[in-house]
Amino acid sequence: PPQPYDPQLVVSQDPNDIIGPEGFGEESWIAASDTLPYMIRFENVAEASAPAQRVTIEQQLDDDLDPRTFRVDDFGWGELRVELAGDQAFYQGRIDFPDGSGLVVDVTATVDVITGIISWVFQTIDPLTGESPLDALAGFLPPNEPKGVGEGFVTYSVRSRRNSPSGTRIDADATIVFDTNEASDTPDIFNTLDAVVPTSQIETLPATT
């Protein structure tokens, strides 16, 4: 008898996180004048049944950060690392697949200085059509292995707004979408701004000690 039609859904999956400035103490204090570095990491887990063709990352900057100071920095996936000068607020580039398949990845990073939303889009493209590959197994980020072939990251820097008072809390979390999967949020991290110049004093000693 004919076998029942039972197609297997081919999907990518991702855990993710965000790493921010290393602060001091439980409140993670940082100097308000510092440039703040961040890294967002994403992974197509080993249990996924397909490479990811498209990865979208979006983050709403904290209201106490100045989106005009946002700068795109290094990014990459697997063994690939693209090093940037870290002095531009926008990036757009096309990267060839290293396997010689002819496929490419279009990468775009932007900031909306009005809303404070920053975003990255990694899109696999078939240059012959200018569209996503028809083959669901043709993606730039394969299911992960111990060597980390399914892991990727983006980095950026930003500064706090001028005149932010001491004790201002800076929160950070990002949203990551793999292909048509539901959005996943990174855990929330935070830092606390220290905007006061350090002071010290000594007590007067007696004339004879």
Secondary structure, 3 states (H helix, E strand, C coil): CCCCCCCCCCCCCCCEEEECCCCECCCCEEECCCEEEEEEEEECCCCCCCCECEEEEEEECCCCEEEEEEEEEEEEECCEEECCCCCECCEEEEEECCCCCCCEEEEEEEEECCCCEEEEEEEEEECCCCECCCCCCCCCECCCCCCCCCEEEEEEEEEECCCCCCCCEEEECCEEEECCCCCEECCCEEEEEECCCCCCCCCCCCCCC
